[in-house]
Amino acid sequence: MPTLLRFLATVAVIGGLAYGGILALALFVEPEQREMTATIPSSRLGR
């Protein structure tokens, strides 16, 4: 039983680190906004 608890504790720590990393990225990294242009061929605009 101690081996199972040690395994579950390790999995919980790794999961917590992953969750913390994702949370830190969501809170502290701002995406850069920029204008986007795309050319559309005239054959796709209609008849």
C-alpha distance matrix in Angstrom:
0.0 3.8 5.4 5.2 6.4 8.7 10.0 10.7 12.4 14.3 15.5 16.5 18.5 20.2 21.0 22.4 24.5 25.9 26.7 28.4 30.4 31.7 32.5 34.4 36.3 37.3 38.5 40.1 41.6 44.9 46.1 49.6 52.1 55.0 57.6 57.2 60.1 60.1 63.3 63.8 66.3 69.3 68.8 65.6 67.3 69.3 72.6
3.8 0.0 3.8 5.4 5.1 6.1 8.6 9.8 10.4 12.2 14.2 15.1 16.4 18.4 19.7 20.7 22.5 24.3 25.4 26.6 28.5 30.2 31.0 32.5 34.6 35.9 36.9 38.2 39.8 43.2 44.6 48.1 50.8 53.7 56.5 56.2 59.3 59.5 62.7 63.4 66.0 69.1 68.8 65.6 67.3 69.4 72.8
5.4 3.8 0.0 3.8 5.5 5.1 6.2 8.6 9.8 10.6 12.3 14.1 15.3 16.6 18.2 19.8 21.2 22.7 24.2 25.6 27.1 28.8 30.0 31.5 33.2 34.7 36.0 37.2 38.5 41.9 43.1 46.4 49.1 51.9 54.6 54.2 57.1 57.2 60.3 61.0 63.5 66.6 66.3 63.2 65.0 67.1 70.5
5.2 5.4 3.8 0.0 3.8 5.4 5.1 6.1 8.5 9.9 10.6 12.1 14.2 15.4 16.3 18.1 20.0 21.1 22.2 24.0 25.7 27.0 28.1 30.0 31.7 32.8 34.2 35.8 37.0 40.2 41.3 44.8 47.3 50.1 52.7 52.2 55.1 55.1 58.2 58.8 61.3 64.3 63.9 60.7 62.5 64.5 67.8
6.4 5.1 5.5 3.8 0.0 3.8 5.4 5.1 6.0 8.5 9.8 10.3 12.1 14.2 15.0 16.1 18.2 19.8 20.6 22.0 24.1 25.5 26.3 28.0 30.1 31.1 32.2 33.8 35.4 38.6 40.0 43.6 46.1 49.1 51.8 51.6 54.6 54.9 58.1 58.9 61.6 64.6 64.3 61.1 62.6 64.8 68.2
8.7 6.1 5.1 5.4 3.8 0.0 3.8 5.5 5.1 6.2 8.6 9.8 10.5 12.4 14.1 15.2 16.6 18.4 19.8 20.9 22.6 24.4 25.4 26.7 28.7 30.2 31.3 32.5 33.9 37.4 38.8 42.2 44.9 47.8 50.7 50.5 53.6 53.9 57.1 58.1 60.7 63.9 63.7 60.6 62.2 64.5 68.0
10.0 8.6 6.2 5.1 5.4 3.8 0.0 3.8 5.4 5.1 6.2 8.6 9.9 10.7 12.2 14.1 15.5 16.6 18.2 19.8 21.2 22.7 24.1 25.7 27.2 28.7 30.2 31.4 32.5 35.9 37.0 40.4 43.0 45.8 48.5 48.0 51.0 51.1 54.3 55.1 57.6 60.8 60.5 57.4 59.2 61.4 64.8
10.7 9.8 8.6 6.1 5.1 5.5 3.8 0.0 3.8 5.4 5.1 6.0 8.6 9.9 10.3 12.0 14.2 15.2 16.1 18.0 19.8 21.0 22.0 23.9 25.7 26.7 28.1 29.7 31.0 34.2 35.4 38.9 41.4 44.3 47.0 46.6 49.6 49.9 53.1 53.8 56.5 59.5 59.3 56.1 57.6 59.8 63.2
12.4 10.4 9.8 8.5 6.0 5.1 5.4 3.8 0.0 3.8 5.5 5.0 6.2 8.6 9.7 10.3 12.3 14.2 15.0 16.2 18.3 19.9 20.6 22.1 24.3 25.5 26.5 27.9 29.5 32.9 34.4 37.9 40.5 43.6 46.4 46.4 49.5 50.0 53.4 54.4 57.2 60.2 60.2 57.0 58.4 60.8 64.3
14.3 12.2 10.6 9.9 8.5 6.2 5.1 5.4 3.8 0.0 3.8 5.4 5.1 6.2 8.5 9.8 10.7 12.4 14.2 15.3 16.6 18.5 19.8 21.0 22.8 24.4 25.7 26.7 28.0 31.4 32.7 36.1 38.9 41.8 44.6 44.5 47.6 48.0 51.3 52.4 55.1 58.3 58.3 55.2 56.8 59.2 62.7
15.5 14.2 12.3 10.6 9.8 8.6 6.2 5.1 5.5 3.8 0.0 3.8 5.5 5.2 6.0 8.5 9.9 10.6 12.1 14.1 15.3 16.6 18.1 19.8 21.2 22.5 24.2 25.6 26.6 29.8 30.8 34.3 36.9 39.7 42.4 42.1 45.1 45.3 48.6 49.5 52.2 55.3 55.2 52.0 53.6 55.9 59.4
16.5 15.1 14.1 12.1 10.3 9.8 8.6 6.0 5.0 5.4 3.8 0.0 3.8 5.5 5.0 6.0 8.6 9.8 10.3 12.0 14.1 15.3 16.1 18.0 19.9 20.8 22.1 23.7 25.2 28.4 29.8 33.4 35.9 38.9 41.7 41.6 44.8 45.3 48.7 49.6 52.5 55.5 55.6 52.3 53.6 56.0 59.5
18.5 16.4 15.3 14.2 12.1 10.5 9.9 8.6 6.2 5.1 5.5 3.8 0.0 3.8 5.4 5.0 6.2 8.6 9.8 10.4 12.2 14.3 15.1 16.2 18.3 19.9 20.8 21.9 23.5 26.9 28.5 32.0 34.8 37.8 40.8 41.0 44.2 45.0 48.4 49.6 52.6 55.6 55.9 52.8 54.0 56.6 60.2
20.2 18.4 16.6 15.4 14.2 12.4 10.7 9.9 8.6 6.2 5.2 5.5 3.8 0.0 3.8 5.4 5.1 6.3 8.6 9.8 10.6 12.5 14.2 15.3 16.7 18.5 20.0 20.9 21.9 25.3 26.5 29.9 32.7 35.5 38.4 38.4 41.5 42.1 45.4 46.6 49.5 52.6 52.8 49.8 51.2 53.8 57.3
21.0 19.7 18.2 16.3 15.0 14.1 12.2 10.3 9.7 8.5 6.0 5.0 5.4 3.8 0.0 3.8 5.4 5.1 6.1 8.5 9.8 10.6 12.1 14.1 15.4 16.5 18.3 19.8 20.8 24.0 25.1 28.6 31.1 34.1 36.8 36.7 39.8 40.3 43.7 44.8 47.7 50.7 50.9 47.6 48.9 51.4 55.0
22.4 20.7 19.8 18.1 16.1 15.2 14.1 12.0 10.3 9.8 8.5 6.0 5.0 5.4 3.8 0.0 3.8 5.4 5.0 6.0 8.5 9.9 10.3 12.0 14.1 15.2 16.2 17.8 19.4 22.6 24.3 27.8 30.4 33.6 36.5 36.8 40.1 41.0 44.5 45.7 48.8 51.8 52.2 48.9 50.0 52.6 56.2
24.5 22.5 21.2 20.0 18.2 16.6 15.5 14.2 12.3 10.7 9.9 8.6 6.2 5.1 5.4 3.8 0.0 3.8 5.5 5.0 6.1 8.7 9.8 10.4 12.3 14.2 15.2 16.0 17.4 20.9 22.5 25.9 28.8 31.8 34.9 35.2 38.6 39.5 43.0 44.5 47.6 50.6 51.2 48.1 49.2 52.0 55.6
25.9 24.3 22.7 21.1 19.8 18.4 16.6 15.2 14.2 12.4 10.6 9.8 8.6 6.3 5.1 5.4 3.8 0.0 3.8 5.4 5.1 6.3 8.6 9.9 10.7 12.4 14.3 15.4 16.0 19.3 20.4 23.8 26.5 29.4 32.3 32.3 35.6 36.3 39.8 41.1 44.1 47.2 47.6 44.5 45.7 48.4 52.0
26.7 25.4 24.2 22.2 20.6 19.8 18.2 16.1 15.0 14.2 12.1 10.3 9.8 8.6 6.1 5.0 5.5 3.8 0.0 3.8 5.4 5.2 6.1 8.6 10.0 10.6 12.3 14.1 15.3 18.2 19.6 23.3 25.7 28.8 31.7 31.9 35.2 36.1 39.7 40.9 44.0 46.9 47.5 44.2 45.1 47.7 51.4
28.4 26.6 25.6 24.0 22.0 20.9 19.8 18.0 16.2 15.3 14.1 12.0 10.4 9.8 8.5 6.0 5.0 5.4 3.8 0.0 3.8 5.5 5.0 6.0 8.6 9.8 10.5 11.8 13.6 16.8 18.8 22.4 25.0 28.3 31.4 32.1 35.6 36.8 40.5 42.0 45.2 48.1 48.9 45.7 46.5 49.3 53.0
30.4 28.5 27.1 25.7 24.1 22.6 21.2 19.8 18.3 16.6 15.3 14.1 12.2 10.6 9.8 8.5 6.1 5.1 5.4 3.8 0.0 3.8 5.4 5.1 6.2 8.6 10.0 10.5 11.4 14.8 16.4 19.8 22.7 25.8 29.0 29.5 32.9 34.1 37.7 39.4 42.6 45.6 46.4 43.4 44.3 47.2 50.9
31.7 30.2 28.8 27.0 25.5 24.4 22.7 21.0 19.9 18.5 16.6 15.3 14.3 12.5 10.6 9.9 8.7 6.3 5.2 5.5 3.8 0.0 3.8 5.5 5.1 6.2 8.7 10.1 10.5 13.4 14.5 18.1 20.6 23.7 26.6 27.0 30.4 31.5 35.1 36.5 39.8 42.7 43.5 40.3 41.1 44.0 47.6
32.5 31.0 30.0 28.1 26.3 25.4 24.1 22.0 20.6 19.8 18.1 16.1 15.1 14.2 12.1 10.3 9.8 8.6 6.1 5.0 5.4 3.8 0.0 3.8 5.4 5.1 6.2 8.5 10.0 12.7 14.7 18.4 20.7 24.1 27.1 27.9 31.5 32.9 36.6 38.1 41.4 44.2 45.1 41.9 42.4 45.2 48.9
34.4 32.5 31.5 30.0 28.0 26.7 25.7 23.9 22.1 21.0 19.8 18.0 16.2 15.3 14.1 12.0 10.4 9.9 8.6 6.0 5.1 5.5 3.8 0.0 3.8 5.4 5.2 5.8 7.8 11.1 13.5 16.9 19.7 23.1 26.4 27.5 31.1 32.8 36.5 38.4 41.8 44.6 45.8 42.7 43.2 46.2 49.9
36.3 34.6 33.2 31.7 30.1 28.7 27.2 25.7 24.3 22.8 21.2 19.9 18.3 16.7 15.4 14.1 12.3 10.7 10.0 8.6 6.2 5.1 5.4 3.8 0.0 3.8 5.6 5.6 5.4 8.7 10.4 13.8 16.6 19.9 23.1 24.0 27.6 29.2 32.9 34.7 38.1 41.0 42.2 39.2 39.8 42.8 46.5
37.3 35.9 34.7 32.8 31.1 30.2 28.7 26.7 25.5 24.4 22.5 20.8 19.9 18.5 16.5 15.2 14.2 12.4 10.6 9.8 8.6 6.2 5.1 5.4 3.8 0.0 3.8 6.0 6.2 8.1 9.8 13.5 15.6 19.1 22.1 23.1 26.7 28.3 32.1 33.7 37.2 39.8 41.0 37.8 38.2 41.1 44.8
38.5 36.9 36.0 34.2 32.2 31.3 30.2 28.1 26.5 25.7 24.2 22.1 20.8 20.0 18.3 16.2 15.2 14.3 12.3 10.5 10.0 8.7 6.2 5.2 5.6 3.8 0.0 3.8 6.1 7.9 10.8 14.2 16.4 20.0 23.2 24.7 28.5 30.5 34.2 36.1 39.6 42.2 43.6 40.5 40.5 43.5 47.3
40.1 38.2 37.2 35.8 33.8 32.5 31.4 29.7 27.9 26.7 25.6 23.7 21.9 20.9 19.8 17.8 16.0 15.4 14.1 11.8 10.5 10.1 8.5 5.8 5.6 6.0 3.8 0.0 3.8 6.5 9.8 12.7 15.5 19.0 22.5 24.2 27.9 30.2 33.9 36.1 39.6 42.3 43.9 41.0 41.1 44.3 48.0
41.6 39.8 38.5 37.0 35.4 33.9 32.5 31.0 29.5 28.0 26.6 25.2 23.5 21.9 20.8 19.4 17.4 16.0 15.3 13.6 11.4 10.5 10.0 7.8 5.4 6.2 6.1 3.8 0.0 3.8 6.5 9.4 12.4 15.7 19.3 20.8 24.5 26.6 30.4 32.6 36.1 38.8 40.5 37.6 37.9 41.2 44.9
44.9 43.2 41.9 40.2 38.6 37.4 35.9 34.2 32.9 31.4 29.8 28.4 26.9 25.3 24.0 22.6 20.9 19.3 18.2 16.8 14.8 13.4 12.7 11.1 8.7 8.1 7.9 6.5 3.8 0.0 3.8 6.4 9.0 12.5 16.0 17.9 21.6 24.1 27.8 30.1 33.7 36.2 38.1 35.3 35.2 38.5 42.2
46.1 44.6 43.1 41.3 40.0 38.8 37.0 35.4 34.4 32.7 30.8 29.8 28.5 26.5 25.1 24.3 22.5 20.4 19.6 18.8 16.4 14.5 14.7 13.5 10.4 9.8 10.8 9.8 6.5 3.8 0.0 3.8 6.3 9.6 12.9 14.4 18.1 20.4 24.1 26.4 30.0 32.6 34.4 31.6 31.7 35.1 38.7
49.6 48.1 46.4 44.8 43.6 42.2 40.4 38.9 37.9 36.1 34.3 33.4 32.0 29.9 28.6 27.8 25.9 23.8 23.3 22.4 19.8 18.1 18.4 16.9 13.8 13.5 14.2 12.7 9.4 6.4 3.8 0.0 3.8 6.5 10.2 12.1 15.8 18.5 22.1 24.8 28.3 30.9 33.0 30.5 30.5 34.0 37.5
52.1 50.8 49.1 47.3 46.1 44.9 43.0 41.4 40.5 38.9 36.9 35.9 34.8 32.7 31.1 30.4 28.8 26.5 25.7 25.0 22.7 20.6 20.7 19.7 16.6 15.6 16.4 15.5 12.4 9.0 6.3 3.8 0.0 3.8 7.0 9.4 13.2 16.1 19.7 22.3 25.9 28.2 30.5 28.0 27.5 31.0 34.6
55.0 53.7 51.9 50.1 49.1 47.8 45.8 44.3 43.6 41.8 39.7 38.9 37.8 35.5 34.1 33.6 31.8 29.4 28.8 28.3 25.8 23.7 24.1 23.1 19.9 19.1 20.0 19.0 15.7 12.5 9.6 6.5 3.8 0.0 3.8 6.5 10.0 13.2 16.6 19.5 23.0 25.3 27.8 25.6 25.2 28.8 32.2
57.6 56.5 54.6 52.7 51.8 50.7 48.5 47.0 46.4 44.6 42.4 41.7 40.8 38.4 36.8 36.5 34.9 32.3 31.7 31.4 29.0 26.6 27.1 26.4 23.1 22.1 23.2 22.5 19.3 16.0 12.9 10.2 7.0 3.8 0.0 3.8 6.8 10.3 13.5 16.3 19.9 21.9 24.6 22.5 21.8 25.4 28.8
57.2 56.2 54.2 52.2 51.6 50.5 48.0 46.6 46.4 44.5 42.1 41.6 41.0 38.4 36.7 36.8 35.2 32.3 31.9 32.1 29.5 27.0 27.9 27.5 24.0 23.1 24.7 24.2 20.8 17.9 14.4 12.1 9.4 6.5 3.8 0.0 3.8 6.8 10.3 13.0 16.6 18.9 21.3 19.2 18.9 22.6 26.0
60.1 59.3 57.1 55.1 54.6 53.6 51.0 49.6 49.5 47.6 45.1 44.8 44.2 41.5 39.8 40.1 38.6 35.6 35.2 35.6 32.9 30.4 31.5 31.1 27.6 26.7 28.5 27.9 24.5 21.6 18.1 15.8 13.2 10.0 6.8 3.8 0.0 3.8 6.8 9.7 13.2 15.4 18.0 16.3 15.9 19.6 22.9
60.1 59.5 57.2 55.1 54.9 53.9 51.1 49.9 50.0 48.0 45.3 45.3 45.0 42.1 40.3 41.0 39.5 36.3 36.1 36.8 34.1 31.5 32.9 32.8 29.2 28.3 30.5 30.2 26.6 24.1 20.4 18.5 16.1 13.2 10.3 6.8 3.8 0.0 3.8 6.4 9.9 12.5 14.8 13.0 13.2 17.0 20.2
63.3 62.7 60.3 58.2 58.1 57.1 54.3 53.1 53.4 51.3 48.6 48.7 48.4 45.4 43.7 44.5 43.0 39.8 39.7 40.5 37.7 35.1 36.6 36.5 32.9 32.1 34.2 33.9 30.4 27.8 24.1 22.1 19.7 16.6 13.5 10.3 6.8 3.8 0.0 3.8 6.6 9.2 11.8 10.8 11.1 14.8 17.7
63.8 63.4 61.0 58.8 58.9 58.1 55.1 53.8 54.4 52.4 49.5 49.6 49.6 46.6 44.8 45.7 44.5 41.1 40.9 42.0 39.4 36.5 38.1 38.4 34.7 33.7 36.1 36.1 32.6 30.1 26.4 24.8 22.3 19.5 16.3 13.0 9.7 6.4 3.8 0.0 3.8 6.3 8.4 7.0 7.6 11.2 14.2
66.3 66.0 63.5 61.3 61.6 60.7 57.6 56.5 57.2 55.1 52.2 52.5 52.6 49.5 47.7 48.8 47.6 44.1 44.0 45.2 42.6 39.8 41.4 41.8 38.1 37.2 39.6 39.6 36.1 33.7 30.0 28.3 25.9 23.0 19.9 16.6 13.2 9.9 6.6 3.8 0.0 3.8 5.4 5.7 7.2 10.2 12.4
69.3 69.1 66.6 64.3 64.6 63.9 60.8 59.5 60.2 58.3 55.3 55.5 55.6 52.6 50.7 51.8 50.6 47.2 46.9 48.1 45.6 42.7 44.2 44.6 41.0 39.8 42.2 42.3 38.8 36.2 32.6 30.9 28.2 25.3 21.9 18.9 15.4 12.5 9.2 6.3 3.8 0.0 3.8 5.4 5.3 7.6 9.3
68.8 68.8 66.3 63.9 64.3 63.7 60.5 59.3 60.2 58.3 55.2 55.6 55.9 52.8 50.9 52.2 51.2 47.6 47.5 48.9 46.4 43.5 45.1 45.8 42.2 41.0 43.6 43.9 40.5 38.1 34.4 33.0 30.5 27.8 24.6 21.3 18.0 14.8 11.8 8.4 5.4 3.8 0.0 3.8 5.6 6.5 7.7
65.6 65.6 63.2 60.7 61.1 60.6 57.4 56.1 57.0 55.2 52.0 52.3 52.8 49.8 47.6 48.9 48.1 44.5 44.2 45.7 43.4 40.3 41.9 42.7 39.2 37.8 40.5 41.0 37.6 35.3 31.6 30.5 28.0 25.6 22.5 19.2 16.3 13.0 10.8 7.0 5.7 5.4 3.8 0.0 3.8 5.7 8.4
67.3 67.3 65.0 62.5 62.6 62.2 59.2 57.6 58.4 56.8 53.6 53.6 54.0 51.2 48.9 50.0 49.2 45.7 45.1 46.5 44.3 41.1 42.4 43.2 39.8 38.2 40.5 41.1 37.9 35.2 31.7 30.5 27.5 25.2 21.8 18.9 15.9 13.2 11.1 7.6 7.2 5.3 5.6 3.8 0.0 3.8 7.1
69.3 69.4 67.1 64.5 64.8 64.5 61.4 59.8 60.8 59.2 55.9 56.0 56.6 53.8 51.4 52.6 52.0 48.4 47.7 49.3 47.2 44.0 45.2 46.2 42.8 41.1 43.5 44.3 41.2 38.5 35.1 34.0 31.0 28.8 25.4 22.6 19.6 17.0 14.8 11.2 10.2 7.6 6.5 5.7 3.8 0.0 3.7
72.6 72.8 70.5 67.8 68.2 68.0 64.8 63.2 64.3 62.7 59.4 59.5 60.2 57.3 55.0 56.2 55.6 52.0 51.4 53.0 50.9 47.6 48.9 49.9 46.5 44.8 47.3 48.0 44.9 42.2 38.7 37.5 34.6 32.2 28.8 26.0 22.9 20.2 17.7 14.2 12.4 9.3 7.7 8.4 7.1 3.7 0.0
